[in-house]
Amino acid sequence: MSPFPVEPERLHCVRLWIFTFSEQETFALGREELDVGHGLALGLYSAERSLVDLIRLRHREGTDVAWDALRRWLRRRGSKPAGLLKMAAHFHGAERALRHALEIVL
């Protein structure tokens, strides 16, 4: 019996991206693991890490999506742009892109 509540081959609507990380130290930044039972863990990235990735990879989903996500994140209670910039500093070109994005949305 499968540990999944729905057999994987029946999940036709799931959109899945597979990324290769060339630098192991950035893989763990902003990442936590959630125990989902049956000896399985699900890796989840924080909102800040996801936002940095969205801004630095904005050519894939579009700048309008990235800017809208940044606006929404800035409206959240406890959002700290300084922390976001600190996270972005770990990725090549991301800090500059984030500063530019902050200028646009603020």
Helices and strands as residue ranges (DSSP letters): G 8-10, H 24-27, E 31-37, E 40-45, H 47-56, H 58-61, H 63-75, H 81-88, H 94-105
